[in-house]
Amino acid sequence: MSIHVRSEKLSQRVSGLSLIEGHLNKSLDAILLSYSGTYFRNSQISKQKFFEECLSLDLSETSHSFLAERCKLNFHKDMRSSVEYGLELVFGWISEDIILAVIKEMGISVELAGEDRTREFLQPSEIGTSSDLLLKIDGLARPLEIVFAWNDHWKNTDKWDLRDSKFRHLVKKGQESLCLGVELPGFQGFLIDMQNEKSSFIQRQNPAWGNKNCYTLSGMRTRLKKIDLVLQDLSQFCL
């Protein structure tokens, strides 16, 4: 018996992944196949099969219980259920995997670098704010954060919000990150160097996040461009 997760928001995430797959010519099946033979720690749950269930929004009872148990993180999940929070993590991982494959295909030296690079549901003490990827440019390492927006959120609000802890890590002196944004379904995005832009963010409380502290960059409409041009910008940066 499977449990269907009924959520318009999560259905949009799955549709977005299909859009990414088609636009960037990357196979979701190939991404999932890369997890063949791997299991979540302290479990017998296959990552490949689990991710397939997540993309269908039909979870076995075992997978549903596993997700509900490992994602009971009230501070991080905000108003979402544990299962919804866990599914959003999975969709974020798969999105990163697609972008990672595209960047590698461009001939850029890059690797996964965040705390969740092993694709495990982490305990609170393990959760960090490290950037998702690490670029190697002329023998030097440069962090690269991948961020996604859905329903043309940046375009509609003209803003990009970052959690307080994430922002502070991305602008850490001497280790400032590049940020590559992808917005769906419009397929626009941005490449921002936090070394140059950190002073442009405004600190505020975000009602959508339970009034948690965040940093906001306004004027996003003027920064967005077609995602193919954003990837060209990244390629030029890495020359």
C-alpha positions in Angstrom: 0.0 0.0 0.0 1.3 3.4 -0.9 0.6 6.8 0.6 0.0 9.6 -1.9 1.2 13.0 -0.7 -1.4 15.5 -1.7 0.3 18.9 -2.0 0.0 21.5 -4.8 3.3 23.0 -3.8 5.2 19.6 -4.0 3.4 18.8 -7.3 4.8 22.0 -8.7 8.3 21.0 -7.5 8.1 17.7 -9.3 6.8 19.5 -12.5 9.7 21.9 -12.1 12.2 19.1 -12.0 10.7 17.7 -15.3 11.1 21.2 -16.8 14.8 21.4 -15.7 15.4 17.9 -17.1 14.0 18.9 -20.5 15.5 22.4 -20.7 19.0 21.3 -19.7 18.9 18.0 -21.5 19.7 16.0 -18.4 18.0 12.7 -17.6 16.3 12.3 -14.2 16.5 8.5 -14.7 20.3 8.8 -15.0 20.5 10.9 -11.9 18.5 8.3 -9.9 20.6 5.5 -11.4 23.7 7.1 -9.9 22.3 6.1 -6.5 21.9 2.5 -7.3 23.3 0.2 -4.6 23.4 2.9 -2.0 21.3 3.0 1.2 20.5 5.6 3.9 22.6 5.1 6.9 21.3 2.7 9.6 18.5 1.5 7.3 17.8 -0.9 4.5 16.1 1.8 2.4 17.5 2.1 -1.1 18.2 5.7 -2.1 17.4 5.0 -5.7 14.0 3.4 -5.0 13.2 6.0 -2.3 13.9 8.9 -4.7 11.8 7.3 -7.4 8.9 7.2 -4.9 9.5 10.8 -3.9 9.2 11.9 -7.5 5.9 10.1 -7.9 4.7 11.6 -4.6 3.6 8.0 -3.8 5.5 6.7 -0.7 5.4 3.2 0.6 4.4 3.0 4.3 8.0 2.2 5.1 9.3 5.3 3.2 6.6 7.5 4.7 7.5 6.5 8.3 11.2 6.8 7.6 10.7 10.4 6.3 8.4 11.4 9.1 10.8 10.1 11.7 14.1 11.5 10.3 12.7 15.0 9.4 11.2 15.9 12.8 13.1 19.2 12.8 10.8 21.9 14.0 13.2 24.8 13.6 14.1 24.0 10.1 10.8 22.8 8.7 8.8 25.9 9.6 5.1 25.4 8.8 5.7 22.3 6.7 5.0 18.7 7.9 8.0 16.5 8.5 7.2 14.6 5.3 6.8 17.8 3.2 10.1 19.1 4.6 11.8 15.8 3.7 10.4 15.8 0.2 11.6 19.3 -0.4 15.1 18.3 0.7 15.0 15.4 -1.7 13.9 17.6 -4.6 16.6 20.1 -3.7 19.3 17.3 -3.8 18.1 16.1 -7.2 18.0 19.7 -8.5 21.6 20.2 -7.4 22.6 16.9 -9.0 21.2 18.2 -12.4 23.1 21.5 -12.1 26.3 19.6 -11.0 26.1 17.4 -14.1 25.6 20.5 -16.4 28.6 22.3 -14.9 30.8 19.2 -15.2 29.7 18.9 -18.8 30.9 22.5 -19.4 34.4 21.4 -18.5 34.5 23.1 -15.1 36.1 21.4 -12.1 33.4 21.1 -9.5 32.3 18.8 -6.7 29.6 18.5 -4.0 30.6 20.2 -0.8 27.7 20.8 1.5 27.0 18.9 4.7 24.3 16.9 2.9 26.6 16.0 0.0 26.2 12.3 1.0 22.4 12.8 0.6 21.5 11.8 4.2 18.8 13.3 6.4 20.9 15.0 9.0 20.5 15.4 12.8 20.3 19.0 14.0 23.9 18.9 15.2 25.0 17.9 11.7 23.1 20.6 9.8 25.3 23.4 8.6 25.4 26.2 6.1 28.2 25.3 3.8 27.8 26.0 0.1 26.5 23.2 -2.1 29.4 23.0 -4.5 33.1 23.7 -4.7 34.6 25.1 -7.9 38.3 24.7 -8.7 39.6 27.7 -10.6 43.3 28.0 -11.4 44.0 25.6 -8.5 42.0 27.6 -6.0 38.7 26.6 -4.4 35.6 28.8 -4.6 32.3 27.9 -3.0 29.2 27.9 -5.2 25.7 28.0 -3.7 22.8 26.7 -5.9 19.4 28.3 -5.1 16.0 27.6 -6.7 12.8 29.7 -6.8 9.4 28.3 -7.9 6.4 30.0 -9.5 8.7 32.9 -10.7 9.0 34.0 -7.0 12.0 36.4 -7.5 10.4 38.0 -10.5 7.0 38.4 -8.8 8.3 39.7 -5.4 11.4 41.5 -6.8 13.3 40.0 -3.8 15.6 37.2 -2.8 15.6 36.1 0.9 18.4 34.2 2.7 18.2 32.8 6.2 20.4 34.6 8.7 22.8 31.7 9.2 23.1 30.9 5.5 23.8 34.6 4.6 26.5 34.9 7.3 28.2 31.8 5.9 28.0 32.9 2.3 29.7 36.2 3.1 32.4 34.8 5.4 35.5 37.0 4.9 37.9 35.4 2.5 35.5 32.5 1.7 32.7 34.5 0.0 30.5 32.3 -2.2 29.2 32.6 -5.8 25.4 32.1 -5.9 23.8 30.6 -9.0 20.0 31.1 -9.0 17.5 29.2 -11.1 13.8 30.3 -11.3 11.0 28.2 -12.6 8.9 28.0 -14.8 10.3 31.1 -16.5 13.9 29.6 -16.7 15.6 32.8 -15.6 18.3 33.1 -13.0 21.4 34.9 -11.8 25.0 34.6 -10.9 25.9 36.8 -7.9 29.3 37.1 -6.3 28.7 37.6 -2.6 32.1 39.3 -2.3 30.7 42.2 -4.3 27.1 42.2 -3.2 27.0 41.4 0.5 26.5 45.1 1.4 23.4 45.2 -0.8 21.4 42.9 1.5 19.0 44.3 4.1 18.4 42.5 7.4 14.8 42.0 8.4 12.3 39.6 9.9 10.5 37.3 7.4 6.8 36.7 8.3 6.8 33.7 5.8 9.4 32.1 8.0 7.8 32.7 11.4 9.4 36.1 11.6 12.9 34.5 11.7 15.7 36.9 10.8 16.7 37.0 7.2 18.7 39.0 4.7 16.9 40.3 1.6 18.3 41.5 -1.7 15.8 43.8 -3.6 15.7 44.7 -7.3 15.8 41.1 -8.5 13.9 41.7 -11.7 16.9 43.7 -13.0 19.3 40.9 -12.2 17.4 38.0 -13.8 18.4 36.7 -17.2 17.8 33.6 -19.2 19.4 30.6 -17.5 21.5 29.7 -20.6 23.2 33.2 -20.3 23.7 32.6 -16.5 25.6 29.4 -17.3 27.6 31.3 -19.8 28.5 33.9 -17.1 29.6 31.0 -14.9 31.8 29.6 -17.7 33.4 33.0 -18.2 34.0 33.4 -14.5 35.8 30.1 -14.4 38.1 30.8 -17.3 
